[in-house]
């Protein structure tokens, strides 16, 4: 292989592909999907071909092909032998639901940890969390509440740990993640984790009702982004505060920023508080929109 070929560190590859480092390591150690070169100190170095392979793996996973079958596809150098399922659901979901039914936290937690290490977060959301939530929603009687309680505790616990880990590698500034849902909303936690994995240092505020106190914190320039998440429409008072924050953003957005401080397709960071509102149903985001001035 050409010694002059450009090589990428694992965090560079993570930024390019959106696959977190722990998942890239799992794909190598557990499934032998990728074999990057190593430096003398043992650090992984990925080639352009490795990155293309990672993106190909992502495409198969999105189609619902399990990680085990992906390994088979790489060995056979073809995808025609494996047909994507009609409704992609990770195989681990059934094992997880069985563990919940037995209130076997240890088993259920082991499954979740493995899934979160093996798959990108968006795949976990679409093919594991949502199907599990839908299965619990179809249950009748008290068992639904009991099993959902365990489901909630396990997922939020893992999200909190992962957010702390992701924050250590932040490089895009601080994002204030504000949940307007009830305390402990799984979907609000997931949203904040997604932001942390984008490279922001996520400061998560859980179950906030009164927003007026945010103005002093935001006006000081501590946060480069503020993100609101809600499964319901904001109240009139909440909208008023959001409008004030938007006006504050407009004032600070006049600050000049260098090209190096720009994110592709996103608002500049320095001197700004890009205000994003996430208006979401229980499982499906209605989309992000800027708050309209009244």
Rosetta silent file (secondary structure, phi, psi, omega in degrees, C-alpha in Angstrom):
SEQUENCE: XXXXXXXXXXXXXXXXXXXXXXXXXXXXXXXXXXXXXXXXXXXXXXXXXXXXXXXXXXXXXXXXXXXXXXXXXXXXXXXXXXXXXXXXXXXXXXXXXXXXXXXXXXXXXXXXXXXXXXXXXXXXXXXXXXXXXXXXXXXXXXXXXXXXXXXXXXXXXXXXXXXXXXXXXXXXXXXXXXXXXXXXXXXXXXXXXXXXXXXXXXXXXXXXXXXXXXXXXXXXXXXXXXXXXXXXXXXXXXXXXXXXXXXXXXXXXXXXXXXXXXXXXXXXXXXXXXXXXXXXXXXXXXXXXXXXXX
SCORE:     score description
SCORE:     0.000 S_00000001
   1 L     0.000  142.404 -176.243    0.000    0.000    0.000 S_00000001
   2 L   -61.136  121.425 -177.896    1.270    3.492   -0.846 S_00000001
   3 L   -68.810  -17.138  179.809    3.092    4.864    2.183 S_00000001
   4 L   -88.661   -3.948 -179.783    2.146    8.400    1.062 S_00000001
   5 L   -62.765  137.496 -178.519   -1.571    7.649    1.196 S_00000001
   6 L   -64.377  138.092  178.395   -3.389    9.893    3.660 S_00000001
   7 L  -120.559  150.706 -176.090   -4.259    8.268    6.977 S_00000001
   8 E  -124.061  137.105  173.839   -6.874    9.297    9.497 S_00000001
   9 L   -71.223  163.903 -173.443   -6.958    8.954   13.282 S_00000001
  10 H   -62.635  -36.038  179.965  -10.004    7.266   14.787 S_00000001
  11 H   -72.907  -29.948  173.705  -11.604   10.532   15.912 S_00000001
  12 H   -66.451  -42.004  178.431  -11.165   12.004   12.431 S_00000001
  13 H   -64.443  -39.799  177.943  -12.899    8.951   10.973 S_00000001
  14 H   -61.022  -41.812  178.925  -15.656    9.311   13.559 S_00000001
  15 H   -66.568  -36.760 -178.835  -16.194   12.937   12.520 S_00000001
  16 H   -71.558  -43.626 -171.897  -16.272   11.994    8.826 S_00000001
  17 H   -98.016  -21.197 -175.516  -18.610    8.992    9.113 S_00000001
  18 L    82.759    5.353  178.078  -20.629    9.771   12.237 S_00000001
  19 L   -95.243  121.743 -174.663  -19.683    6.392   13.735 S_00000001
  20 L   -68.086  153.221 -176.813  -18.386    6.840   17.282 S_00000001
  21 H   -54.164  -40.381 -178.353  -14.913    5.488   18.172 S_00000001
  22 H   -62.208  -33.229  178.290  -16.245    2.804   20.524 S_00000001
  23 H   -73.276  -40.990  177.097  -18.306    1.386   17.645 S_00000001
  24 H   -60.409  -39.670  178.253  -15.366    1.445   15.238 S_00000001
  25 H   -65.932  -40.340  179.738  -13.331   -0.488   17.799 S_00000001
  26 H   -65.060  -38.923  178.854  -16.155   -3.023   18.253 S_00000001
  27 H   -63.332  -30.989  178.399  -16.404   -3.557   14.498 S_00000001
  28 H   -80.816  -52.054 -172.548  -12.719   -4.394   14.463 S_00000001
  29 H   -70.422  -43.782 -172.577  -12.361   -6.458   17.649 S_00000001
  30 L   -88.041  -38.490 -171.353  -15.637   -8.369   17.593 S_00000001
  31 L  -115.828   -7.985  178.320  -16.485   -8.665   13.926 S_00000001
  32 L    54.550   39.227 -178.824  -13.152   -8.041   12.161 S_00000001
  33 L   -78.465  -33.370 -176.848  -14.903   -5.770    9.669 S_00000001
  34 L  -134.015  139.499  179.040  -12.081   -3.243    9.446 S_00000001
  35 L  -127.878   80.481  179.778   -8.361   -3.687   10.032 S_00000001
  36 L   -69.746  159.674  174.626   -6.701   -0.273   10.218 S_00000001
  37 E   -74.430  169.691 -179.958   -2.968    0.106   10.406 S_00000001
  38 E  -126.343  148.339  171.616   -1.282    1.067   13.680 S_00000001
  39 L   -79.742  175.370  178.537    1.339    3.620   14.607 S_00000001
  40 L   -61.249  -27.427  179.331    4.375    2.592   16.620 S_00000001
  41 L   -90.184    2.715  175.576    2.445    3.605   19.731 S_00000001
  42 L    92.016    4.804  179.528   -0.527    1.457   18.726 S_00000001
  43 L   -76.454  139.554 -179.027   -2.898    4.195   17.552 S_00000001
  44 E   -72.601  140.767  174.723   -5.245    3.230   14.713 S_00000001
  45 E  -129.937  123.125 -174.941   -4.783    4.839   11.309 S_00000001
  46 E  -104.289  143.045  177.537   -7.525    4.485    8.693 S_00000001
  47 L   -93.503  172.482  175.169   -7.149    4.753    4.922 S_00000001
  48 H   -59.699  -38.358  178.782   -9.591    6.212    2.406 S_00000001
  49 H   -63.725  -40.033  177.353  -10.569    2.643    1.566 S_00000001
  50 H   -60.637  -42.032 -179.782  -11.321    1.959    5.227 S_00000001
  51 H   -65.162  -41.740  176.807  -13.607    4.994    5.330 S_00000001
  52 H   -61.048  -39.245  179.075  -15.427    3.844    2.197 S_00000001
  53 H   -65.872  -40.854  177.645  -15.885    0.445    3.811 S_00000001
  54 H   -61.064  -43.017  179.214  -17.304    2.020    6.976 S_00000001
  55 H   -66.594  -34.804  175.907  -19.794    3.979    4.890 S_00000001
  56 H   -66.095  -41.777  176.858  -20.765    0.803    3.039 S_00000001
  57 H   -60.632  -42.923  178.442  -21.352   -0.940    6.376 S_00000001
  58 H   -59.386  -42.349 -179.635  -23.546    1.966    7.468 S_00000001
  59 H   -62.334  -40.365  177.880  -25.647    1.640    4.320 S_00000001
  60 H   -66.360  -40.760 -179.690  -26.232   -2.062    4.993 S_00000001
  61 H   -64.642  -39.815  178.371  -27.152   -1.406    8.614 S_00000001
  62 H   -59.960  -34.438  179.798  -29.644    1.278    7.601 S_00000001
  63 L   -76.862   -4.420  176.911  -31.335   -1.308    5.372 S_00000001
  64 L    95.548    8.640  177.026  -31.766   -3.562    8.400 S_00000001
  65 L   -78.920  128.605 -175.651  -29.013   -6.075    7.682 S_00000001
  66 L   -66.872  158.598 -178.555  -27.562   -7.286   10.983 S_00000001
  67 H   -62.963  -32.684  176.653  -23.933   -6.676   11.833 S_00000001
  68 H   -64.079  -41.075  178.102  -23.296  -10.430   11.676 S_00000001
  69 H   -71.747  -28.202  175.455  -24.590  -10.595    8.112 S_00000001
  70 H   -61.879  -43.062  177.144  -22.523   -7.563    7.205 S_00000001
  71 H   -58.972  -40.028  178.586  -19.414   -9.559    8.109 S_00000001
  72 H   -65.187  -40.378  179.569  -20.650  -12.346    5.823 S_00000001
  73 H   -61.882  -40.283  179.763  -21.211   -9.873    2.995 S_00000001
  74 H   -65.981  -35.006 -179.601  -17.662   -8.604    3.288 S_00000001
  75 H   -72.017  -35.693 -177.746  -16.316  -12.144    3.149 S_00000001
  76 H   -92.272   -8.250  178.191  -18.381  -13.096    0.096 S_00000001
  77 L    57.261   40.438  177.165  -17.901   -9.700   -1.597 S_00000001
  78 L  -162.871  152.936 -178.390  -21.541   -9.464   -2.533 S_00000001
  79 L  -114.185   -2.661 -175.256  -24.853   -8.216   -1.201 S_00000001
  80 L   -71.361  -22.422 -175.642  -27.312  -10.144   -3.365 S_00000001
  81 L   -76.824  -21.073 -177.400  -27.379  -13.138   -1.025 S_00000001
  82 L  -112.085  119.243  179.397  -28.812  -11.185    1.903 S_00000001
  83 L   -95.586  126.733  178.573  -32.222   -9.597    1.509 S_00000001
  84 L   -60.803  141.696  177.725  -33.004   -6.628    3.787 S_00000001
  85 L   -66.505  154.615 -179.298  -36.005   -7.234    6.070 S_00000001
  86 L   -64.217  -43.582  178.176  -39.252   -5.441    5.256 S_00000001
  87 L  -121.886   96.217 -174.988  -39.318   -3.740    8.676 S_00000001
  88 L   -60.374  121.484  174.500  -35.755   -3.450    9.997 S_00000001
  89 L  -139.674  130.426  179.679  -35.511   -4.386   13.669 S_00000001
  90 L   -61.446  141.350  179.613  -32.277   -5.398   15.365 S_00000001
  91 L   -57.738  -31.722 -177.309  -32.168   -9.060   16.364 S_00000001
  92 H   -67.446  -15.949 -176.992  -31.224   -8.001   19.898 S_00000001
  93 H   -62.881  -41.626 -179.807  -34.608   -6.322   20.376 S_00000001
  94 H   -63.296  -42.713  178.370  -36.388   -9.637   20.985 S_00000001
  95 H   -63.578  -39.826  179.684  -33.813  -10.690   23.585 S_00000001
  96 H   -63.954  -45.842 -179.867  -34.120   -7.310   25.274 S_00000001
  97 H   -64.297  -36.557  177.361  -37.925   -7.482   25.469 S_00000001
  98 H   -64.501  -39.248  178.443  -37.725  -11.004   26.911 S_00000001
  99 H   -67.089  -38.805  176.507  -35.359   -9.748   29.618 S_00000001
 100 H   -62.235  -41.186 -179.107  -37.733   -6.875   30.412 S_00000001
 101 H   -61.298  -30.123  179.145  -40.620   -9.332   30.744 S_00000001
 102 L   -93.419    1.859 -174.554  -38.609  -11.217   33.374 S_00000001
 103 L    53.600   37.211 -179.845  -37.483   -7.968   35.036 S_00000001
 104 L   -92.466   85.798 -175.487  -33.956   -9.212   34.434 S_00000001
 105 H   -61.691  -42.044 -178.504  -32.117   -5.908   34.563 S_00000001
 106 H   -56.808  -48.072 -179.796  -28.675   -7.467   34.240 S_00000001
 107 H   -66.063  -45.676 -178.803  -29.542   -9.256   30.992 S_00000001
 108 H   -62.093  -41.091 -179.228  -31.448   -6.291   29.572 S_00000001
 109 H   -67.588  -38.425  177.614  -28.620   -3.903   30.397 S_00000001
 110 H   -60.469  -41.891  178.856  -26.040   -6.206   28.829 S_00000001
 111 H   -63.293  -46.207 -178.282  -28.046   -6.221   25.591 S_00000001
 112 H   -62.386  -45.155  179.935  -28.371   -2.426   25.567 S_00000001
 113 H   -59.691  -43.745  179.673  -24.664   -1.878   26.221 S_00000001
 114 H   -63.701  -44.445 -179.518  -23.750   -4.254   23.395 S_00000001
 115 H   -63.132  -44.815 -178.389  -26.178   -2.607   20.967 S_00000001
 116 H   -66.273  -28.343  177.048  -24.969    0.903   21.791 S_00000001
 117 H   -79.495  -32.473 -171.038  -21.360   -0.156   21.235 S_00000001
 118 H   -86.960  -31.756 -172.696  -22.044   -2.047   18.015 S_00000001
 119 L  -118.979  148.498  171.838  -24.385    0.277   16.127 S_00000001
 120 L   -60.019  152.727 -172.078  -24.470    4.009   15.345 S_00000001
 121 H   -60.033  -37.762 -179.256  -26.963    5.897   17.518 S_00000001
 122 H   -66.844  -35.345  175.307  -29.442    6.573   14.709 S_00000001
 123 H   -65.812  -41.815  178.086  -29.609    2.857   13.891 S_00000001
 124 H   -60.195  -42.742 -179.451  -30.197    2.148   17.597 S_00000001
 125 H   -62.553  -49.149 -173.314  -33.002    4.697   17.652 S_00000001
 126 H   -75.924  -38.681 -168.857  -34.749    3.411   14.544 S_00000001
 127 H  -109.188    0.687  179.209  -34.198   -0.330   14.821 S_00000001
 128 H  -132.174  -57.662 -175.037  -34.025   -0.926   18.578 S_00000001
 129 H   -68.077  -49.714 -178.746  -35.484    1.829   20.768 S_00000001
 130 H   -63.125  -48.232  177.073  -38.537    2.637   18.666 S_00000001
 131 H   -59.675  -39.044  178.619  -39.507   -1.027   18.060 S_00000001
 132 H   -64.589  -42.901  179.090  -39.046   -1.807   21.774 S_00000001
 133 H   -63.649  -41.046  179.339  -41.168    1.196   22.736 S_00000001
 134 H   -65.771  -38.937  178.369  -43.867    0.209   20.259 S_00000001
 135 H   -63.514  -41.158  178.117  -43.897   -3.367   21.586 S_00000001
 136 H   -67.534  -34.705  179.782  -44.342   -2.083   25.139 S_00000001
 137 H   -66.033  -26.577 -179.763  -47.114    0.268   23.998 S_00000001
 138 L   -81.007  -10.384 -179.306  -49.085   -2.706   22.664 S_00000001
 139 L   -72.860  154.773  179.349  -49.048   -4.403   26.053 S_00000001
 140 L  -115.041  153.286  172.771  -52.126   -4.338   28.289 S_00000001
 141 L    78.698 -165.986 -173.498  -52.503   -3.975   32.022 S_00000001
 142 H   -68.435  -23.410 -178.708  -49.963   -3.298   34.749 S_00000001
 143 H   -61.640  -31.135  178.708  -47.161   -5.203   33.021 S_00000001
 144 H   -61.630  -47.718 -178.775  -46.824   -2.378   30.528 S_00000001
 145 H   -64.319  -41.047 -177.843  -46.080    0.153   33.277 S_00000001
 146 H   -65.989  -49.829 -177.565  -43.706   -2.186   35.099 S_00000001
 147 H   -70.103  -35.115  177.384  -41.677   -3.168   32.053 S_00000001
 148 H   -65.632  -34.951  177.990  -41.667    0.371   30.666 S_00000001
 149 H   -61.243  -41.805  177.781  -40.294    1.585   33.978 S_00000001
 150 H   -69.148  -42.413  177.045  -37.318   -0.767   33.654 S_00000001
 151 H   -55.561  -47.965 -179.496  -36.901    0.136   29.983 S_00000001
 152 H   -62.087  -46.703 -177.241  -36.830    3.834   30.884 S_00000001
 153 H   -62.597  -43.041 -178.479  -34.366    3.414   33.740 S_00000001
 154 H   -66.435  -47.489 -175.060  -31.908    1.369   31.678 S_00000001
 155 H   -66.910  -45.835 -179.358  -31.975    3.612   28.612 S_00000001
 156 H   -63.835  -39.562  177.730  -31.705    6.923   30.484 S_00000001
 157 H   -59.761  -44.149  179.149  -28.882    5.528   32.606 S_00000001
 158 H   -68.737  -39.958  178.742  -26.924    4.521   29.505 S_00000001
 159 H   -61.941  -42.087 -179.557  -27.655    7.803   27.726 S_00000001
 160 H   -62.281  -43.291  179.100  -26.388    9.786   30.728 S_00000001
 161 H   -64.865  -43.205 -178.992  -23.148    7.785   30.816 S_00000001
 162 H   -66.896  -35.757  178.802  -22.632    8.121   27.069 S_00000001
 163 H   -65.366  -41.639  177.129  -23.282   11.874   27.166 S_00000001
 164 H   -60.039  -43.069  179.238  -20.638   12.300   29.852 S_00000001
 165 H   -65.424  -44.932 -179.456  -18.199   10.334   27.707 S_00000001
 166 H   -64.489  -35.795 -179.107  -19.058   12.274   24.524 S_00000001
 167 H   -62.933  -29.291  179.205  -18.680   15.600   26.336 S_00000001
 168 L   -64.950  -24.107 -178.713  -15.054   14.786   27.086 S_00000001
 169 L  -104.994   15.378 -176.265  -14.359   14.853   23.346 S_00000001
 170 L   -65.939  148.331 -179.280  -16.397   17.981   22.554 S_00000001
 171 L  -147.708    3.317 -177.097  -14.905   20.504   20.151 S_00000001
 172 L  -108.942    8.490 -176.934  -17.805   22.626   18.870 S_00000001
 173 L    96.428 -176.306 -175.761  -18.560   24.598   22.012 S_00000001
 174 E   -95.880  139.430  175.549  -21.341   24.247   24.558 S_00000001
 175 E  -120.478  125.717  175.616  -24.962   23.465   23.747 S_00000001
 176 E   -88.631  110.661 -178.115  -27.714   24.048   26.279 S_00000001
 177 E   -98.618  113.001 -173.322  -30.219   21.222   25.743 S_00000001
 178 E  -112.135  117.539  176.904  -33.557   22.144   27.283 S_00000001
 179 E   -96.171  124.746  175.699  -36.309   19.563   27.644 S_00000001
 180 L   -93.697   -0.267  176.828  -39.825   20.933   28.030 S_00000001
 181 L   -77.014  175.543  174.105  -41.167   17.421   28.547 S_00000001
 182 L   -63.262  154.856 -179.826  -41.778   15.836   31.927 S_00000001
 183 L   -55.633  135.397  176.876  -38.635   14.874   33.841 S_00000001
 184 L    88.849   13.762  179.387  -37.033   11.704   32.509 S_00000001
 185 L   -61.511  118.215 -179.785  -38.274   11.902   28.915 S_00000001
 186 H   -58.025  -39.713 -174.409  -36.395    9.177   27.048 S_00000001
 187 H   -74.376  -31.514  175.154  -36.669   11.092   23.779 S_00000001
 188 H   -68.982  -41.285  176.047  -35.321   14.310   25.282 S_00000001
 189 H   -61.449  -42.689 -179.611  -32.317   12.406   26.664 S_00000001
 190 H   -63.255  -41.649  178.202  -31.778   10.796   23.267 S_00000001
 191 H   -60.139  -46.217 -179.698  -31.895   14.185   21.558 S_00000001
 192 H   -63.706  -38.339  178.267  -29.291   15.606   23.945 S_00000001
 193 H   -65.003  -40.849  177.535  -27.052   12.587   23.392 S_00000001
 194 H   -59.148  -40.390  178.416  -27.291   13.019   19.625 S_00000001
 195 H   -66.280  -41.853  178.060  -26.132   16.622   20.014 S_00000001
 196 H   -61.472  -39.027 -179.269  -23.248   15.547   22.259 S_00000001
 197 H   -73.254  -15.181  173.680  -22.156   13.002   19.666 S_00000001
 198 L   -74.814  -16.799  179.032  -22.091   15.766   17.049 S_00000001
 199 L   119.655    1.481  176.036  -19.239   17.317   19.034 S_00000001
 200 L   -85.457  153.848  168.440  -20.976   19.757   21.367 S_00000001
 201 E   -86.424  105.339 -173.350  -20.556   19.799   25.129 S_00000001
 202 E   -85.952  122.500  172.961  -24.189   19.093   25.999 S_00000001
 203 E  -106.726  106.505 -170.251  -25.589   20.675   29.160 S_00000001
 204 E   -96.469  124.553  175.351  -28.937   18.935   29.608 S_00000001
 205 E  -107.649  116.403 -170.863  -31.782   20.581   31.525 S_00000001
 206 L   -98.346  126.292  173.135  -34.466   18.008   32.285 S_00000001
 207 L    66.380   44.609 -178.296  -38.163   18.846   32.634 S_00000001
 208 L   -83.567  134.582  176.632  -37.914   22.655   32.483 S_00000001
 209 L  -111.590  -46.970 -179.358  -41.160   24.633   32.696 S_00000001
 210 L   -95.076  118.472 -172.880  -40.089   28.210   33.477 S_00000001
 211 L  -100.059  -11.972 -171.359  -37.633   29.494   30.873 S_00000001
 212 L   -58.788  -29.916 -179.669  -37.106   33.146   31.874 S_00000001
 213 L   -68.568  -11.987 -179.226  -34.035   32.296   33.956 S_00000001
 214 H   -72.029  -26.017 -171.786  -32.216   31.134   30.807 S_00000001
 215 H   -59.502  -45.286 -179.726  -31.758   34.643   29.459 S_00000001
 216 H   -62.331  -39.500 -178.283  -29.026   35.618   31.913 S_00000001
 217 H   -68.751  -40.851 -176.686  -27.118   32.385   31.269 S_00000001
 218 H   -75.034  -37.257 -176.604  -27.326   32.657   27.494 S_00000001
 219 H   -65.632  -21.013  179.879  -26.558   36.370   27.266 S_00000001
 220 L   -76.441   -5.144  178.073  -23.172   35.828   28.893 S_00000001
 221 L    79.921   13.500 -179.722  -21.918   33.939   25.845 S_00000001
 222 L   -67.723  -33.951 -174.866  -21.305   30.712   27.746 S_00000001
 223 L  -110.882  137.054  177.857  -23.277   28.667   25.224 S_00000001
 224 L   -91.818  -11.593  179.936  -22.773   28.556   21.477 S_00000001
 225 E  -154.173  147.343  173.196  -26.070   26.808   20.845 S_00000001
 226 E  -130.678  133.667 -174.269  -29.392   26.291   22.582 S_00000001
 227 E  -129.749  121.714  177.931  -31.693   23.438   21.668 S_00000001
 228 E  -100.486  135.667  176.434  -35.278   23.034   22.868 S_00000001
 229 E  -124.223  135.035  178.276  -36.985   19.667   22.795 S_00000001
 230 E  -156.133  141.385  173.329  -40.679   19.119   23.381 S_00000001
 231 L   -91.488    3.565 -179.321  -43.348   16.562   22.618 S_00000001
 232 L  -143.222  162.832 -178.876  -45.947   19.275   22.971 S_00000001
 233 L   -67.068  139.250  176.860  -46.389   22.873   21.872 S_00000001
 234 L   -62.643  152.138  176.108  -44.630   25.418   24.104 S_00000001
 235 L   -72.694  170.045  179.868  -46.817   27.573   26.342 S_00000001
 236 H   -60.260  -43.269 -179.962  -47.307   31.262   25.618 S_00000001
 237 H   -64.781  -39.763  178.283  -44.782   32.228   28.309 S_00000001
 238 H   -64.181  -39.770  178.607  -42.243   29.770   26.952 S_00000001
 239 H   -63.784  -37.423 -179.860  -42.699   31.179   23.451 S_00000001
 240 H   -63.359  -42.414  179.211  -42.140   34.696   24.766 S_00000001
 241 H   -66.564  -40.570  178.478  -38.821   33.713   26.313 S_00000001
 242 H   -61.215  -38.251  177.872  -37.792   31.920   23.125 S_00000001
 243 H   -64.469  -40.803  176.917  -38.536   35.086   21.157 S_00000001
 244 H   -61.687  -41.129  179.393  -36.341   37.076   23.535 S_00000001
 245 H   -66.030  -36.664  178.262  -33.548   34.566   23.049 S_00000001
 246 H   -65.074  -39.500  177.956  -33.924   34.814   19.290 S_00000001
 247 H   -64.528  -39.069  177.193  -33.575   38.591   19.473 S_00000001
 248 H   -62.972  -39.061  177.191  -30.469   38.128   21.593 S_00000001
 249 H   -62.633  -41.890 -179.822  -29.105   35.784   18.952 S_00000001
 250 H   -61.203  -35.055  179.300  -29.759   38.388   16.284 S_00000001
 251 H   -70.261  -41.738 -176.145  -27.723   40.925   18.231 S_00000001
 252 H   -80.441  -18.148 -176.282  -24.762   38.603   18.754 S_00000001
 253 L   -70.851  -10.138  178.675  -24.826   37.194   15.221 S_00000001
 254 L   -75.606  -11.697  179.380  -23.231   40.407   13.941 S_00000001
 255 L   -64.504  134.540 -179.754  -19.949   39.257   15.486 S_00000001
 256 L   -72.154  143.048  177.075  -17.438   38.318   12.811 S_00000001
 257 L  -130.969  144.457  178.798  -16.365   34.694   12.615 S_00000001
 258 L   -79.569  161.952 -179.223  -13.510   33.137   10.712 S_00000001
 259 H   -61.338  -30.598 -179.684  -14.036   30.408    8.143 S_00000001
 260 H   -69.546  -14.168  179.860  -12.423   27.928   10.502 S_00000001
 261 H   -98.774    8.982 -179.050  -15.219   28.513   12.992 S_00000001
 262 L   -96.470  140.602  171.572  -17.922   27.608   10.526 S_00000001
 263 L   -97.392  140.092 -179.874  -19.712   24.273   10.439 S_00000001
 264 L   -58.678  118.891  176.455  -20.696   23.005    7.017 S_00000001
 265 L    74.533    8.990 -178.362  -24.316   23.946    6.457 S_00000001
 266 L  -124.929  171.867 -179.243  -24.732   25.257   10.009 S_00000001
 267 L   -75.322  143.670  177.517  -24.746   28.609   11.788 S_00000001
 268 L   -56.817  151.832 -176.317  -21.377   30.034   12.909 S_00000001
 269 L   -90.216  -49.802 -168.072  -20.491   29.316   16.496 S_00000001
 270 L   -62.842  130.298  175.321  -18.447   32.213   17.785 S_00000001
 271 L    72.128   10.368 -176.658  -20.436   34.992   19.428 S_00000001
 272 L  -128.440  161.402  169.593  -23.772   33.379   18.621 S_00000001
 273 L  -127.576   82.434  179.250  -26.444   31.273   20.176 S_00000001
 274 E   -57.369  116.145 -174.008  -28.052   29.418   17.246 S_00000001
 275 E   -94.136  118.676 -178.419  -31.540   28.835   18.544 S_00000001
 276 E  -123.094  131.221  174.799  -33.095   25.537   17.511 S_00000001
 277 E  -111.158  125.301  176.255  -36.468   24.240   18.604 S_00000001
 278 E  -100.746  105.371  177.567  -37.109   20.534   18.281 S_00000001
 279 E   -99.344  110.462 -171.205  -40.855   19.985   18.132 S_00000001
 280 E  -128.446  145.783  167.534  -41.360   16.249   18.242 S_00000001
 281 L   -76.964 -171.318 -176.575  -44.123   13.723   18.583 S_00000001
 282 L   -58.131  -39.827 -176.307  -43.472   10.715   20.778 S_00000001
 283 L  -124.699  -19.217 -172.216  -41.256    9.081   18.178 S_00000001
 284 L  -121.532  124.797  178.493  -41.092   11.295   15.121 S_00000001
 285 E   -71.117  136.226  174.569  -39.620   14.770   14.990 S_00000001
 286 E   -78.191  -13.806  178.823  -41.815   17.317   13.290 S_00000001
 287 E   119.666  159.731  179.740  -38.614   19.129   12.367 S_00000001
 288 E   -96.936  135.779 -179.362  -36.403   21.869   13.645 S_00000001
 289 E  -144.311  148.373  176.832  -37.453   25.434   13.086 S_00000001
 290 L   -72.833  146.572  179.717  -36.297   28.822   14.202 S_00000001
 291 L   -70.064  133.607 -179.064  -38.580   30.573   16.649 S_00000001
 292 L   -84.504  137.042  176.226  -40.673   33.176   14.921 S_00000001
 293 L   -70.607  142.264  179.973  -40.652   36.689   16.331 S_00000001
 294 L   -90.686    0.000    0.000  -44.004   37.901   17.560 S_00000001
